[in-house]
Amino acid sequence: MAPAEDGGIFVSLWSLGYQDDPRGVHTHKIVRWSSEDPSMDVDLIDDRGRRWHVESLVPGQDILAMAQCQEWLAYQAVHAERLAVIDAAARQLQVDKMETWPE
């Protein structure tokens, strides 16, 4: 997350598998958010009125999502060096997008 000059925040959402397709990283300027319990989930609204609901993974509740997460963590451990390079490039791309965000 990064603050915007007008009080919004920029959030980059990373899809699993972004290492094969960097288009899986999306930056959004969030102008409103709400949550009854931010540690569990949050609703986001961007500057274009699009909405996202983001949930935390809770062990034992979503078995498939937890399995995918464990699979990703194992992949990440094996490919840490490669992913560090990809992460740095993807982060810089997102920073460039934030700095030139249309008002």
C-alpha positions, -999 to +999 in steps of 0.1 A: +000+000+000+011+035-007-007+068+002-020+091-026-018+129-023-056+132-021-060+108+008-066+077-012-042+048-011-027+027-038-030-011-034-014-037-056-032-070-058-010-099-068-025-130-084-010-164-078+011-173-108+023-138-115+058-152-119+047-166-153+026-136-163+034-102-147+000-090-158-013-107-127-002-077-107-028-049-106-026-015-089-058+003-078-063+036-062-086+029-033-108+058-022-130+040+003-127+008+024-148-008+051-146-037+074-161-050+106-128-069+113-098-058+091-078-088+102-104-111+085-117-092+055-120-058+039-142-043+012-124-019-012-137+007-037-114+022-062-114+056-080-135+040-108-162+027-085-150-010-088-153-031-057-132-059-043-138-081-012-105-094+002-104-121+028-077-136+050-070-173+048-081-190+079-067-225+085-093-252+085-120-230+068-110-230+031-091-262+025-085-256-012-073-220-007-050-232+021-036-260-002-030-234-030-012-212-005+010-240+008+018-250-028+028-214-036+049-211-004+068-243-014+073-230-049+084-196-035+110-213-013+126-232-042+126-202-066+134-174-041+162-158-062+141-158-094+111-144-076+131-116-059+141-103-094+105-105-106+092-089-075+116-060-078+106-054-114+069-057-107+071-033-077+090-007-098+064-010-125+036-004-099+055+026-084+058+041-119+020+036-124+013+053-091+035+083-099+017+089-132-018+080-121-044+100-140-064+123-117 
